[in-house]
Amino acid sequence: MNEFERWEGRFATEDYVFGTTPNTFLQQQAGQFPAGAKALSIADGEGRNGVWLAECGLQVTAQDFSPIAQDKARKLAEKRGVALSFELSDLTERTWEKDCYDVVVGIFFQFLPPSERASVFEGIRRTIRPGGLVLIEGYGPKQLDYGTGGPKKLENLYTEELLRKAFAGFAELSVKAYDADVSEGEGHCGRSALVDLIGRK
């Protein structure tokens, strides 16, 4: 089973695997969003984060490679009364337009091996405008001990050093690793080892 088939199968349920409320770290950054900002939410899945960003008044493009997930995201957006654009694409093959977005959000997109991850990080650097905000949250190595969500491969997990290196040269960069209780549907639930990045180009 390849990654596409795995995720299509995982999303093929009436329930929202990761819930319908936005990621906590993302919510905490709401005060940093410029009014009407153009935002890209990568690997947005069933829409919990993209829809919330639209509710905040942003012009959102929600990217994912799962048609099933995006159908659920459209239903969530309709239910919440917001409009956003949907991009059905493979994250490793999409075109990263230069200086295109004011905000780029990447929450738990750790299905990528290191080589593909590096390419996506470079794409994020390219597509965020000068002064733009990058927000990334993922799991750290200790998550393998917790087993409460995320990849089972150590190489797919983040460290503070990895993220600092990937976004070196940003005008502002904060990377923090910590443990916290997470409750995001059945997919992410329980004590978790998190790594957060807040960066401005």
C-alpha positions as CSV (number, residue, x, y, z in Angstrom):
1,M,0.0,0.0,0.0
2,N,1.4,3.4,-1.0
3,E,1.0,6.7,0.9
4,F,-1.9,7.8,-1.2
5,E,-3.8,4.6,-0.6
6,R,-3.0,4.7,3.1
7,W,-4.4,8.2,3.5
8,E,-7.4,7.6,1.3
9,G,-8.3,4.6,3.4
10,R,-7.7,6.4,6.7
11,F,-10.0,9.4,5.6
12,A,-12.7,7.1,4.3
13,T,-14.9,7.4,7.4
14,E,-17.7,9.8,8.3
15,D,-15.8,10.9,11.4
16,Y,-13.1,13.5,11.1
17,V,-9.9,11.6,11.9
18,F,-8.2,14.7,13.4
19,G,-11.3,16.5,14.6
20,T,-12.9,19.7,13.3
21,T,-11.3,22.2,15.7
22,P,-8.0,23.8,14.6
23,N,-4.6,22.9,16.0
24,T,-3.9,24.6,19.3
25,F,-0.5,26.0,18.3
26,L,-2.1,27.5,15.2
27,Q,-4.9,29.1,17.2
28,Q,-2.3,30.7,19.5
29,Q,-0.8,32.6,16.5
30,A,-4.1,34.2,15.4
31,G,-3.0,37.7,16.6
32,Q,-0.1,37.6,14.0
33,F,-2.3,37.2,10.9
34,P,-2.6,40.4,8.8
35,A,-6.2,41.3,7.8
36,G,-7.1,39.6,4.5
37,A,-3.7,37.8,4.3
38,K,-3.2,35.3,1.5
39,A,-2.5,31.9,3.2
40,L,-1.5,28.4,2.2
41,S,-2.2,25.5,4.5
42,I,-0.2,22.5,3.2
43,A,-1.4,18.9,3.8
44,D,-4.6,20.4,5.2
45,G,-6.5,17.1,5.2
46,E,-10.1,17.3,6.3
47,G,-9.9,21.1,6.6
48,R,-9.9,21.8,10.3
49,N,-7.0,24.3,10.0
50,G,-7.8,25.8,6.6
51,V,-11.5,26.4,7.5
52,W,-10.5,28.1,10.7
53,L,-8.0,30.3,8.9
54,A,-10.8,31.3,6.6
55,E,-12.9,32.1,9.6
56,C,-10.1,34.4,10.7
57,G,-10.6,36.4,7.5
58,L,-7.7,35.0,5.5
59,Q,-7.8,34.2,1.8
60,V,-6.9,30.5,2.1
61,T,-5.7,27.8,-0.2
62,A,-5.9,24.4,1.4
63,Q,-3.6,21.9,-0.2
64,D,-3.8,18.1,0.1
65,F,-3.4,15.0,-2.1
66,S,-6.5,13.1,-0.8
67,P,-9.8,13.7,-2.7
68,I,-11.7,12.1,0.1
69,A,-10.2,14.5,2.7
70,Q,-10.9,17.5,0.5
71,D,-14.5,16.5,0.0
72,K,-14.8,16.4,3.8
73,A,-13.1,19.8,4.0
74,R,-15.5,21.3,1.6
75,K,-18.4,20.0,3.7
76,L,-16.9,21.5,6.8
77,A,-16.4,24.9,5.1
78,E,-20.0,24.9,3.9
79,K,-21.2,24.0,7.4
80,R,-19.1,26.8,8.9
81,G,-20.2,29.3,6.2
82,V,-16.7,30.2,4.8
83,A,-15.1,30.0,1.4
84,L,-11.6,28.8,0.6
85,S,-9.8,27.5,-2.4
86,F,-8.8,23.8,-2.6
87,E,-5.7,22.5,-4.3
88,L,-5.5,18.8,-5.0
89,S,-1.9,18.1,-5.5
90,D,1.1,16.0,-4.4
91,L,3.1,18.1,-2.0
92,T,6.4,16.8,-3.5
93,E,5.4,17.8,-7.1
94,R,3.5,21.1,-6.7
95,T,4.8,24.4,-8.1
96,W,6.0,26.7,-5.4
97,E,5.3,30.2,-6.8
98,K,7.8,32.8,-5.6
99,D,6.8,35.3,-3.0
100,C,3.1,34.3,-3.3
101,Y,1.8,34.0,0.3
102,D,1.7,36.1,3.4
103,V,1.2,33.0,5.7
104,V,2.2,29.4,5.2
105,V,1.0,26.8,7.6
106,G,2.2,23.2,7.9
107,I,0.7,21.2,10.8
108,F,1.8,17.5,11.2
109,F,2.9,16.8,7.6
110,Q,5.5,14.2,8.6
111,F,4.7,11.5,6.0
112,L,7.7,12.7,4.0
113,P,11.2,11.1,4.1
114,P,14.1,13.5,4.7
115,S,15.0,14.2,1.0
116,E,11.4,15.1,0.1
117,R,10.9,17.1,3.3
118,A,14.0,19.2,2.5
119,S,12.5,20.0,-0.9
120,V,9.2,21.0,0.6
121,F,10.9,23.2,3.2
122,E,12.7,24.9,0.3
123,G,9.4,25.4,-1.5
124,I,8.0,27.0,1.6
125,R,10.9,29.4,1.8
126,R,10.4,30.3,-1.9
127,T,6.6,30.8,-1.8
128,I,6.5,32.9,1.4
129,R,6.7,36.7,0.8
130,P,9.3,38.8,2.5
131,G,7.9,39.6,6.0
132,G,5.6,36.7,5.7
133,L,4.8,34.2,8.5
134,V,5.6,30.5,8.5
135,L,4.1,28.3,11.1
136,I,5.1,24.6,11.4
137,E,4.2,22.1,14.1
138,G,5.3,18.4,14.2
139,Y,6.4,15.6,16.4
140,G,9.9,15.2,17.9
141,P,11.8,11.9,18.4
142,K,10.3,11.3,21.9
143,Q,7.0,10.8,20.2
144,L,8.0,7.3,19.3
145,D,7.8,6.5,23.1
146,Y,4.5,8.2,23.5
147,G,2.9,6.5,20.4
148,T,-0.1,9.0,20.5
149,G,0.0,9.9,16.8
150,G,2.4,10.7,14.0
151,P,4.9,8.7,12.0
152,K,6.7,5.6,13.3
153,K,10.0,6.4,11.6
154,L,12.6,8.4,13.5
155,E,13.9,10.0,10.3
156,N,10.5,11.7,9.7
157,L,10.4,13.4,13.0
158,Y,11.6,17.0,13.8
159,T,14.3,18.3,16.0
160,E,14.9,22.0,16.9
161,E,18.2,21.8,15.1
162,L,16.7,20.4,11.9
163,L,14.0,23.2,11.7
164,R,16.5,26.0,12.6
165,K,18.8,24.8,9.8
166,A,16.0,24.5,7.3
167,F,14.8,28.1,7.9
168,A,18.2,29.7,8.7
169,G,18.4,33.3,7.4
170,F,14.9,34.2,8.3
171,A,14.6,37.7,9.9
172,E,12.8,36.2,12.9
173,L,12.9,32.5,13.9
174,S,11.6,30.8,17.0
175,V,11.8,27.0,17.4
176,K,10.6,25.2,20.6
177,A,10.4,21.6,21.6
178,Y,8.2,20.6,24.5
179,D,5.7,18.0,25.7
180,A,2.0,18.6,25.9
181,D,-1.4,16.8,25.9
182,V,-3.0,16.8,22.5
183,S,-6.7,16.1,21.7
184,E,-7.3,16.3,17.9
185,G,-9.7,13.5,17.1
186,E,-8.6,9.9,17.3
187,G,-5.6,10.6,15.1
188,H,-3.7,12.8,17.7
189,C,-4.7,12.1,21.2
190,G,-2.6,12.0,24.4
191,R,0.7,13.1,25.7
192,S,2.9,14.2,22.8
193,A,6.4,15.5,22.0
194,L,6.0,18.6,19.9
195,V,8.3,20.9,18.0
196,D,7.0,24.3,16.9
197,L,8.4,26.8,14.5
198,I,7.4,30.5,14.1
199,G,9.4,32.3,11.4
200,R,9.3,35.5,9.4
201,K,11.2,35.8,6.1
